[in-house]
Amino acid sequence: MADTAPRAPIDRLLAIMRQLRNPDGGCEWDLAQDFSTIAPYTIEEAYEVSDAIAGGDPAAICDELGDLLLQVVFHSQIATDGGLFGFDDVANAISDKMERRHPHIFGDGKTADVRQQWEQIKATERAADGPTGALAGVALSLPALLRAQKLQGRAARVGFDWPDTEGPRDKIAEELAEVAAASDDAERHEEVGDLLFAVVNYARKLGIDAEGALRDANLKFARRFAAMEERAGGSLAGLPLDAQEDHWQAVKASERR
């Protein structure tokens, strides 16, 4: 007699992925994937979760979280197929980590400074994993702006930081001058990178999340540009720059109203 007992939702999803990766009747596309080919989709889905959260629509957040969960399940099935690890190993590993990092909740490690305890535990974990420098473990694959922010934050924890906001603000002016003085494309490339790094540092000292601030600026620009196009009858192509500037200023003025 067939088992008709309802399955837990995660068991249903795991079974779907096993079938998609099953050489006997599975999906040709899913079978062809490996960690590296799926990684870009994983990153994309994480950003789509962020977009849904910014949009404030619970249904969209739920949908995008499902897409992100599928990525975890997909990677886990690829690992299972290769005899490396499985979904249960992934779930157990993160459960162990959360319990280990919260001894004040799950153990007897009561402390008055929970953040300091958290950082000490993470530092111990990094030391066990390999390099022990203050910047070790900041992922290379992070968006460059976000990685700059994390690198600067790590350096600040060991005292390598400006005492106030004046230093990083002056550094921006210095780097701007060096961009202007650059003699070739390679030098300009380097100096513009230094300038961006300095701007991120200034934002950090102001308590601003540079990644989030730039994301919001991108959204604002896209919104205003679309409004400009609408004012211009659908396209700005062929309009003189001064006419485009008039539309830009009009859109900004309408937002202030």
C-alpha positions as CSV (number, residue, x, y, z in Angstrom):
1,M,0.0,0.0,0.0
2,A,1.4,3.4,-1.0
3,D,2.4,5.8,1.7
4,T,0.0,8.7,1.6
5,A,1.3,10.5,4.7
6,P,2.0,14.2,3.9
7,R,5.6,15.1,3.6
8,A,7.3,18.0,5.3
9,P,7.7,20.9,2.8
10,I,11.5,20.6,2.9
11,D,11.3,16.8,2.2
12,R,9.1,17.5,-0.8
13,L,11.6,20.1,-2.1
14,L,14.5,17.7,-1.6
15,A,12.7,14.9,-3.4
16,I,12.0,17.2,-6.3
17,M,15.6,18.1,-6.6
18,R,16.7,14.5,-6.4
19,Q,14.4,13.7,-9.3
20,L,15.6,16.7,-11.4
21,R,19.2,15.4,-10.9
22,N,18.3,11.7,-11.4
23,P,20.1,10.4,-14.5
24,D,17.1,8.2,-15.1
25,G,14.4,10.6,-16.2
26,G,15.8,13.8,-14.7
27,C,16.1,17.2,-16.3
28,E,19.0,17.5,-18.8
29,W,19.8,21.1,-17.7
30,D,19.8,20.3,-14.0
31,L,22.0,17.3,-14.6
32,A,24.6,19.4,-16.5
33,Q,25.1,21.9,-13.6
34,D,27.9,22.0,-11.1
35,F,28.9,24.3,-8.2
36,S,30.5,26.9,-10.4
37,T,27.7,27.1,-13.0
38,I,25.0,27.5,-10.3
39,A,27.0,30.0,-8.2
40,P,25.9,33.1,-10.3
41,Y,22.2,32.1,-9.9
42,T,22.8,31.8,-6.1
43,I,24.2,35.3,-5.9
44,E,21.4,36.6,-8.2
45,E,18.7,35.1,-6.0
46,A,20.2,36.6,-2.8
47,Y,19.9,40.1,-4.5
48,E,16.3,39.4,-5.5
49,V,15.5,38.6,-1.9
50,S,17.0,42.0,-1.0
51,D,14.9,43.7,-3.7
52,A,11.7,42.0,-2.5
53,I,12.4,43.2,1.0
54,A,13.0,46.7,-0.2
55,G,9.7,46.5,-2.1
56,G,7.9,45.6,1.2
57,D,5.7,42.9,-0.4
58,P,5.4,39.9,1.9
59,A,4.3,37.6,-1.0
60,A,7.3,38.6,-3.1
61,I,9.6,38.1,-0.1
62,C,8.2,34.6,0.4
63,D,8.6,33.8,-3.3
64,E,12.2,35.0,-3.5
65,L,13.2,33.2,-0.3
66,G,11.9,30.0,-1.9
67,D,14.1,30.6,-4.9
68,L,17.1,31.2,-2.6
69,L,16.3,28.0,-0.6
70,L,16.2,26.1,-3.9
71,Q,19.8,27.2,-4.5
72,V,20.9,25.7,-1.2
73,V,19.1,22.5,-2.1
74,F,20.6,22.4,-5.6
75,H,24.1,22.8,-4.3
76,S,23.5,20.2,-1.6
77,Q,22.2,17.7,-4.2
78,I,25.3,18.3,-6.4
79,A,27.4,17.6,-3.4
80,T,25.4,14.4,-2.6
81,D,25.8,13.2,-6.2
82,G,29.6,13.7,-5.8
83,G,29.7,11.9,-2.5
84,L,30.8,15.1,-0.7
85,F,28.1,16.1,1.7
86,G,24.3,16.4,1.8
87,F,21.6,18.8,2.8
88,D,21.4,17.4,6.4
89,D,25.2,18.1,6.7
90,V,24.6,21.7,5.6
91,A,21.7,22.1,8.1
92,N,23.7,20.5,10.9
93,A,26.8,22.6,10.2
94,I,24.9,25.9,10.5
95,S,23.0,24.7,13.5
96,D,26.3,23.8,15.2
97,K,27.7,27.2,14.3
98,M,24.8,29.1,15.6
99,E,24.9,27.2,18.9
100,R,28.6,27.7,19.2
101,R,28.4,31.4,18.5
102,H,25.6,32.0,21.0
103,P,26.9,30.4,24.2
104,H,25.0,33.0,26.2
105,I,21.8,31.5,24.8
106,F,22.6,27.8,24.2
107,G,25.3,27.2,26.8
108,D,26.7,28.7,30.0
109,G,28.8,31.4,28.5
110,K,27.0,34.3,30.1
111,T,28.7,37.7,29.2
112,A,28.0,41.4,29.5
113,D,29.5,42.0,26.1
114,V,27.8,39.8,23.6
115,R,29.3,41.5,20.5
116,Q,32.8,41.1,21.8
117,Q,32.2,37.4,22.6
118,W,30.8,36.9,19.1
119,E,33.9,38.4,17.5
120,Q,36.2,36.4,19.7
121,I,34.4,33.2,18.7
122,K,34.5,34.1,15.0
123,A,38.3,34.9,15.3
124,T,38.9,31.5,16.8
125,E,37.0,29.8,14.0
126,R,39.0,31.8,11.3
127,A,42.2,30.7,13.0
128,A,41.2,27.1,12.8
129,D,40.3,27.5,9.1
130,G,43.6,28.9,8.0
131,P,45.0,32.5,7.8
132,T,44.7,34.4,11.0
133,G,45.2,38.0,9.9
134,A,42.6,40.6,10.8
135,L,41.4,40.7,7.1
136,A,41.3,36.9,6.7
137,G,37.9,35.5,5.6
138,V,36.5,38.6,3.8
139,A,35.2,36.9,0.7
140,L,36.7,37.9,-2.6
141,S,33.4,37.4,-4.4
142,L,31.6,40.1,-2.4
143,P,30.6,43.2,-4.4
144,A,33.6,45.5,-4.4
145,L,31.9,48.3,-2.4
146,L,30.7,45.9,0.3
147,R,34.1,44.2,0.5
148,A,35.8,47.6,0.9
149,Q,33.5,48.4,3.8
150,K,34.1,45.0,5.5
151,L,37.9,45.3,5.0
152,Q,37.9,48.8,6.5
153,G,35.7,47.6,9.4
154,R,38.1,44.7,10.2
155,A,41.1,47.0,10.1
156,A,39.3,49.4,12.4
157,R,38.8,46.7,15.0
158,V,42.6,46.5,15.6
159,G,42.9,50.2,15.7
160,F,43.9,51.1,12.1
161,D,41.3,53.8,11.7
162,W,40.9,57.6,11.5
163,P,40.0,59.1,14.9
164,D,37.2,61.2,13.3
165,T,35.5,62.0,10.0
166,E,37.9,64.8,9.0
167,G,40.7,62.4,8.0
168,P,38.7,60.3,5.5
169,R,37.0,63.5,4.2
170,D,40.4,65.0,3.5
171,K,41.5,61.7,1.9
172,I,38.7,62.0,-0.7
173,A,40.1,65.5,-1.7
174,E,43.6,64.0,-1.9
175,E,42.5,61.1,-4.1
176,L,40.5,63.4,-6.4
177,A,43.6,65.4,-7.0
178,E,45.6,62.2,-7.7
179,V,43.0,61.2,-10.3
180,A,43.3,64.5,-12.0
181,A,47.1,64.2,-12.0
182,A,47.2,60.7,-13.4
183,S,49.2,60.4,-16.6
184,D,47.7,57.4,-18.3
185,D,44.7,55.0,-18.2
186,A,46.4,52.5,-15.9
187,E,47.3,55.2,-13.3
188,R,43.7,56.6,-13.6
189,H,42.3,53.1,-13.0
190,E,44.3,52.8,-9.8
191,E,43.6,56.3,-8.5
192,V,39.8,56.0,-9.2
193,G,39.9,52.8,-7.2
194,D,41.6,54.6,-4.3
195,L,39.0,57.4,-4.6
196,L,36.1,54.9,-4.3
197,F,37.8,53.2,-1.4
198,A,38.2,56.6,0.4
199,V,34.5,57.4,-0.2
200,V,33.5,54.1,1.3
201,N,35.7,54.8,4.3
202,Y,34.1,58.3,4.8
203,A,30.7,56.7,4.7
204,R,31.7,54.1,7.3
205,K,32.9,56.8,9.6
206,L,29.6,58.6,9.2
207,G,27.8,55.4,10.1
208,I,26.4,55.0,6.6
209,D,26.2,51.6,4.9
210,A,27.9,52.5,1.6
211,E,26.5,49.5,-0.3
212,G,22.9,50.4,0.8
213,A,23.4,54.1,0.1
214,L,24.6,53.4,-3.4
215,R,21.8,50.9,-4.0
216,D,19.3,53.6,-3.0
217,A,21.1,56.2,-5.2
218,N,20.8,53.8,-8.1
219,L,17.1,53.4,-7.5
220,K,16.6,57.1,-7.3
221,F,18.5,57.8,-10.5
222,A,16.5,55.1,-12.4
223,R,13.3,56.5,-11.1
224,R,14.2,60.0,-12.1
225,F,15.5,59.0,-15.5
226,A,12.3,57.1,-16.2
227,A,10.3,60.3,-15.3
228,M,12.5,62.3,-17.6
229,E,11.8,60.0,-20.5
230,E,8.1,60.2,-19.8
231,R,8.2,64.0,-19.8
232,A,10.1,63.9,-23.1
233,G,7.5,61.7,-24.8
234,G,9.2,58.3,-24.2
235,S,12.9,59.0,-25.1
236,L,15.6,61.4,-24.5
237,A,17.5,60.4,-27.6
238,G,18.3,63.4,-29.8
239,L,17.4,66.0,-27.2
240,P,20.1,68.7,-26.6
241,L,21.9,68.3,-23.2
242,D,20.4,71.6,-21.9
243,A,16.9,70.3,-22.7
244,Q,17.7,67.0,-20.9
245,E,19.0,69.0,-17.9
246,D,15.7,71.0,-17.9
247,H,13.7,67.7,-17.6
248,W,16.1,66.5,-14.9
249,Q,15.6,69.6,-12.8
250,A,11.8,69.5,-13.3
251,V,11.7,65.9,-12.1
252,K,13.8,66.8,-9.0
253,A,11.5,69.7,-8.3
254,S,8.4,67.6,-8.6
255,E,9.8,65.1,-6.1
256,R,10.5,67.9,-3.6
257,R,6.9,69.0,-3.9
